[in-house]
Amino acid sequence: MSSDQVHLGHRARKRFGQNFLHDEYIIDGIVSAINPRNGETLVEIGPGLGALTEPVGREVDHFHVVELDRDLAERLRHHPELSSKLTIHEGDAMQFDFKQLLTEGNKLRIFGNLPYNVSTPLIFHLLTFHENVQDMHFMLQKEVVNRLAAGPGSKAYGRLTVMAQYYCKVIPVLEVPPTAFKPAPKVDSAVVRLVPYETLPHPTTSLKWLERVCREGFNQRRKTVRNCYKQILSPEELEALGVDPGTRPENLSIVQFVEMANYLDKKHA
């Protein structure tokens, strides 16, 4: 099926942030990175016009898709190659309980070309299922992949970085130019692999406090650590935790964020 035929009858909808992938070379690269196998619990988020769904369907007998756009879900229900292989969950992935797809002895393998307008909150939602997920492969704006993979001290390092790297190994897989899509977006894209840790390397005793120190640290990036946390931690407490009050939060390691959270959890117990 040519990429032109694929687009017949469906116009990309701005409100869903739809940009459809059509570059065969890039599609092959993504499917190879996912490496789908029979017997795995595979879940595609936002299959759209099936650019990834079709080649994945050629590799396996069954997988799940979560699609918000009613017309596209309907299209997949009547797809000549895919209709018998798919379980279609019509609805919003942001509200979806991915645990319901678990089967005995199988973790979830999640993938998709995520709509730009919801990619960050959707990743936060998916991280809550980290114990049930083997890996995730996502096409995202390159800037979001840079944020996921960033190290301390870089401009891209922020709340998303800390929370993603708290739960997962983050591996950028390949870069994707705008020309790979119709309509071509105004930004570069990239594919990232997120692999949740079996055992968290630096567990926090309170996710609530970890989220709070991340939020307060990155809300006003130009402030020093002393100023960001003055409501909750004194300069003496910061120094005792090995945190320089004069530095900025973007220079702190994930371990330091976790240690602040654990200290606050104990202090307020």
N, C-alpha and C positions, 0 to 999 in steps of 0.2 A: 504494500500500500504506500503510495507516495505521500510525502509530507503535505502536499497540497490537498490531496483527498481527505486526509485526516482532519483538516481544518474546515471542511465543508459542514455547514449546518451548526457550527459552534463558534461564537465570537468570544474572545477573551473578555472576561468581566472585570472591570476595574475594582469593584468592591470586594472581590475575592482575591485580588492581587495576582490574577492569573497571567503567567507568561509560559507559553508552551515550548517544550524542548523538541528540537527536530534534527539535531546534528548526530548522524549515525555513529561517527567516530567517538564522540563524547559519550553517547548512550552506551556503547560497548564498554568504554572505560569504567563507567559507573557500575554496570551490571557485573563486570569482572571483579570490581572492588567488593561488591556485595557478596558475590560468589554463592548464589542461592542453591540449596540442595533439597532434594525430596525428603520429607519427614520433618523438616524444620517448621516452626511456627513463624511464618513470614507475614509482616503487616506493612502495607504501603499506605502512607498518609497522602491524601490528595492526588489520586492517580491521574486526574485531568483527562487528557485525550489518550492516555495509555502509552506514552513514550517509553516509560520504564516497565509498565505493567505487561506490555506485549512480550518484550524479550525475556522478562522474568518468567512469564507464563510458558515460554518455550522450554524453560529449564526444570520446572516443577509441576506437580499435578494439582496442588491446591495452595491458595494463600488468601489472606484477608485484605480488604481495602476499606479505608475510612474516607468517605467523600461527602462534602457539604453541599455541593452543587447538584440539585435534583436531576437536571437534564443529563449531566455527565454520569451520574449513578445509573440512570435509565439506559443510557447508551451502552454502559458496560454489561448491564443485564442481558442485552441482546447482541453482545459482541460475538461474532462467529467463532473465534478461537478461545475466548476467555470465559464466556458465560458459565460453562460447566466447571471451571476451575476456581471461581471466586466465591468467597462469602463477602457480600457487600454490606457494610455498616453505614447507613446513611445518617450523617450528622456531623457535629462539630468536634474535631479531634481535641480541642481545648477542654471539652466537657466529657470526653470519652474515658470510660474506665477500662484501661488496657488489660487489667488483671483478668477480665472475663474471657480473654482469649487464651489463657494459659492452659496447657495440657500437661499431663503427667510426664515429668522428666525433660520437659522442653522449655527453655526460656524463649522470650520473644526476640525476633530479629526485625527491627523497624527501619523503614527507609522511606524516602520521598523527596520530591522537589518542593520544598516548603514555601508557601506564599510569603513574600517579603514582609508584608504588613503584620504577620503574627508569629514570625519565626522565634523571636526571643521568648515571649510568654509561653509559646508551645514547648520550647525546650525546657523551660522551668517546670511545666506540667509533666513532661516525660521523665524528668529526673526524679520525680516522686515515685516512679515505678522502677528505680534502678536495680532493686533486688531481683526483679522479674525479667530483666533485659540482658540478652547476651551481647548485642551490639546495635548501634544505630548508624545509618549512613544517610547524610542529608546534603542536598544541594541548597546552598544558602548564598546570600550576598557575601562577597569576598570579605567585606568589612566585618561581618558577623563571625566568619571563620577566623579572621585575625584576632577578634576579641576572645573567641573560645580558646585559641591556642597561645595567647600572649603570655609573656613572662613579666615578673615584677619590674617596675621602672619604665615600662613602655606606655605610650598614650592609649593603646588599645586595651590595656589591663584594667579590669573593672569587676563589678558585681557578677556579671555573667561568667567571666573567667574563673573567679574564685569558686562559685557554686558548681560550675561544670567540672573543673579540675578536682574539686573535693570528691566528686562521685566517680569521675571517669578519666581514663587516658584519652587524650585528644590528639588525633592524627589527621592533619590535612592530607587529602588524597590527590586531588587534581584541580587545576584552575579551568574555568569555563568562560569563554568570551561572550559578550552580548549577542553576537551573530548566531550563537547556537539556539537562540529562542525566537519565537514569533509571538507577539511583537517583541522586537529586541529591547530589553530594558536599558536604562541609562547607566547601569552599573555592571562591574565585573562580578562573576559568581565563582563559587568554589565548592568542592565536595569535601566533607569532613567525616571522619569515622570516630564515633564516641564508643568507648568500651568500658562499661561500668566495672569497677573493682569488685572482685569476689569479697575481699575484706578491705574496708576503707583504711587507707594508710594512716590517716590522721583524724580519727573519729572525734566528733564533738559530743559533749554531754547534753547539749541543747541546741537544736537546729534553730529554735526561735532566736537565741542570742547570736548565733552565727549570722543569720539573715540580718539581724539588727546591726551588728558591727559592720557588715558589708554595706548595708543601706546608708548608714550614717557616714561611713568612710568615703563613699563614692558620690554622695549627693552633691557635695560641693568640692569638686576636685582640687581647687586651688588652696584649700585650707590645709593647715598642718594637722598632724595627728592630735596634738594637744587641743586644738580648737574643735576638731570634729567630735572628739569624745569627752569634751569638758563636762557634759551633763552626767556622764556615767563612769569615767575613769580619771583619777588625778594623775599629774605628771609623775608623781612618785610611784604610783601603781604601774603606770606604763613602763617606767624604767625597770621596775622589779620584774616585769615580764619580758625584758630585753627589747623593748620597743622604744626607739628614739622619738621623744615627743616633738622634735623639730622637723622630722621628715614628713613626707606626704603619704597618705594611705596607699597610693599606687606603688610605693616602694616596699610595702610589706609583703612577706611571703604568705602562702596559704596557711602554713603552720602557725604563723604569728596571729592570723585572724582566728584560727581555731583556739589558740591558747588564750586570747582575750575573751572569747565566747565562754570557754570552760571556766575561766576565773570569775567572770560575771555570774555564771550559773551558780557557782559555789557560793559566791558572795550574797546572792539574793535567795538562796535556798531557804 
